[in-house]
Amino acid sequence: MSRKEVLVTGATGLVGTGLLRELSLWPYNVTVLVRNRGDVAKFRKQGLKVILGDIIEADSLAKFRSHFDLVFHLAAAIRQFEKDGQLQKTNIDGLKNVLETFGASSRKTIFVFASSIDARIRENDYSRTKIAGEAIVREFAKSHPQFHFINARIGNVCREPDSFSEDILRLVKPANWRSCLLYHELGQKYFYPVELPILAKRLIEMGENEADLGKTVEIYDAKVKVGEVCRDYIPPKMIFGRLLLTLWYSFGKLIRRGDLLIYLNSEK
């Protein structure tokens, strides 16, 4: 039986790194798409095939045509708000460019699209591009019977067990105005952590077992609140905390700074 041909976009990112580590344990021929020439030698040393190209440049994707059995499309621009068109170029136009490389193929392809849990729980420019991306993939599959998809809504990725809790605690323990707001005003917000090794295994299993073809699947380990993570450490309350939170949120929207709002987007 021939080895499956697998393509990974976004291989240099956090999820891509973890996915490649897990893919090395499977009998696959793995190809990665990279934008920077400096990454080529690194991946070739790992025994991977490398294609130099950029998803926002359609001409650079010509080598992909009719070649892959399984695709993990991880490449994305990640920011809360659109400022320079990068979300549109990467998450929408880039996705369309990748899909078009399979348009003329008769080869069965399973396409795992890395969406985000944000598509369901938050409202910002990034989540809107992920919702649009899911729809684009779904529509493409309707007109291409050889093309099968899974929209994978990925939770808040953490590298190791308990690292998500540790990250939250690091934000709270300084006991400054931001940390106090995070706990007292946002302590009931939900987060959806998923450990990177578990995520990587789940993505591969979805592509291999095919039980989730044509579906939108959410991947996370737990649904937790900031207050639950920090129950053993309670920072002091702040006078006028709600007012300060409102001003902080409004200022973040005004200057379109996602880092001010990353913990402030309300769950739907």
Salt bridges, closest charged atoms under 4 A:
GLU5 OE1 - LYS49 NZ 3.64
GLU5 OE1 - HIS67 NE2 3.93
ASP39 OD1 - LYS42 NZ 3.86
ASP69 OD1 - ARG107 NE 2.90
ASP84 OD1 - ARG79 NH1 3.02
ASP118 OD1 - ARG122 NE 3.20
ASP125 OD1 - ARG128 NH2 2.76
ASP125 OD2 - ARG256 NH2 2.72
GLU134 OE2 - ARG153 NE 2.77
GLU139 OE2 - LYS142 NZ 2.98
ASP167 OD1 - ARG170 NH2 2.05
GLU185 OE1 - ARG242 NH2 3.21
GLU208 OE1 - LYS4 NZ 3.36
GLU210 OE1 - LYS108 NZ 3.12
ASP212 OD2 - ARG202 NH2 3.40
GLU218 OE2 - ARG120 NE 2.57
GLU218 OE2 - ARG153 NH1 3.98
ASP259 OD2 - ARG257 NH2 2.62
